[in-house]
Amino acid sequence: MSGRLCLDLAGTKLWRRGLRTELLTSPSDVSRWISQAELLDDPGPMDTRGLERVRRLREAIYTLVRSWPPGDPSDAEFRDALAEVNDAARLPPPRHQLDASGRLTRTGGVDEVLGAVARDAVDLLSSAQLDKTKECANPDCTRLFVDVSRSGARRWCGMAECGNKHKAASYRKRKKQQAVMEV
């Protein structure tokens, strides 16, 4: 959806300007996200400390992507976010191994997940892809994504979420205006 693992994590908090919908409300939500992101085959049990660490990294990534390059590197929020991402990027990556049949296994814990996500954030922030990173055009949505469309004109975090809602609202508005004009 977003084109980057770190932005997928940042997208687990929706509608930051309004409703602020939290998708990671419990340790089991984090385990489910880890599985869906295909970081670990079996994330195992997560505790509340792990949940808070993942949320802290998520917020740091969102802060950095929205404010990069730094306008004021002395800003405390920016410095804290940068330290959070850099600290996590030094953690070990998930362990990948192949068995005799060629099946990949991915193992680790919360440290390895944080390490993988933070390294992806560091890679994004230091790459040309950052220039293609956008926020959804829906004024209520705050999801970030990398626009890899041929034209570079992608506007929505996803058509199923925001794009279709906007198109449907525009269609209803046009129909209403036509009805008023015909009267």
N, C-alpha and C positions, 0 to 999 in steps of 0.2 A: 504494500500500500504506500508507504512513505519512501521506499527505496533505500532505506538505511536502518540497520538494527537499532542504533541509538535514537533515531527519530520515532521508531516504533515504540520504544520505551517511553519517550517523551509524550507520545500520543495516548498513554494510559490514563492521562488526566484530561478530560474534555471540557470544552466551554469555559476556559479559564477566566474570561471576562464576565461571565454571568452565573450560570447554574453550577459551575465547578463540579462536574461529575467525576468522581473517583472510581476508576475501574479496579484498582488494587486495594480492596478494602480488607482483605484478610491474607494470611500467609498462603492459603490454598489458591488464591487468585494469582499470587506471584508464581507458584509452582506451575499453574496452568499456563501462564504467559511464557515461562521458560520452555515448557514443552512445545507450545505453539510456535515459538521463535526457533525451535530446533537447536537450542544451545546444549541441552543435556537430554539423554534418553530417559532418565528417571531422576527428576530433580529431588525426589525424596521429600521428607517432611521439612517444612519451612517454619521458622519461629517468628515472633513479632520483631525481634531484633533484625532478622534478615529482611523482613518487610520494610522496616524503617530505613535500612541501608539502601535498598533498591529505590525507595521513594526519594531519598536524599540525592542519589545519583541522578535520578530522572529530572528532578528540579534543577540541579546544577547544569545538566545538558541543555535543558530548555533555556535557562538563563544565558548560557554561553552562545548558543546558536542564534538567539534573538539579538544579542548585543555584540556579535563579532563582526569586524575587528573591534577591539575595545576602544571606546571613545575616551573613557577615563579609567585607565588601569588602576588608579588608586581607589576606585569605588569598592567598598567593603563587600558588597554582594557579589560583584564580579570576581574579586580576589578569592572569596570563599568558594565560589563555584569552580573556579579554575583549579584550586587546591584539591577539591573533592574529586574532580575528573582525573587530575594527574595522579593522585594517590591511588585511585581505583585502577588506573591504567598500568600501574606497576604490579598489580596482582597477577597471579599465574593464569594462563588461559585454560579452558576446558581441555581435558586429555582426550585425544582422538586416537583410536586404535582400530586396526582391521583384524578380523578373525580369519581363520583359514579359508572360509568361503567368500571372503571379500566384503563381509558385512561391517559397516562402520559402527563403532560404539563411541558415545560421547559421555564422559563421566566428569564429575566434579561437584562442587557445592556453590554456595552463594558467592564466595570469593572469586571463583572462576567465572561465574556469570557476570559479576561486576567488572572483572578484568576485561572480558570480551567486549562488553558494551562500551566501556570507557575507552578502550583502544579504537573502537569504531568511531567514537565521538572525536578523538584526537585526529584520526585519519580524515574525517569529514572537515573539521575545522582547519586543517592544514592543506586541503586539496582544492582544486578548481571546482569541485562539485558544490562547494559552499555557495558560490555565486549563483547556482541553480536552485538553491534551497529557498522555498517560499512558504508562506502561511496561507492556509485556505482562504479563498475570497469571500466565503460566508462570514459576515461581520461578527457572528456569534461564535464561530468555530476558531479554534486556536491550534489546530493540528498543523504540523510542519511536514513538508515533503520535498524530495528532490525532483525537479521537473526535468525528466529525460525525454520529453516528447520532442518530435522532430522540429516542430515550430517553436518550442520553448514557450508556448502559450497556455500551458495547463493552469487552471485556476482553482480547482477543487481538490480537497484531500482525497476524495473518491466520488464517483458518480452515484453510487448507491446511497451514500450519506448525504452530502451537501449539494452535489451537482444536480441530481434529479429533483431535489426539493426546490432549488432555485428555478430550474426550468419549468416545473409545474406551477410555481407561484407567478412566474412571468407570463405563462400561458393564460392563467386565470385572470391576471390583470389586463392582458390584451383583449380577452373575450369580454370582460366587463366594460372596457373602454369602447369596444365595437358596439356593444348593446346600447350604451348610452348615446353613441353617435347616431345609431339607427332610429332612435326615438324622436 
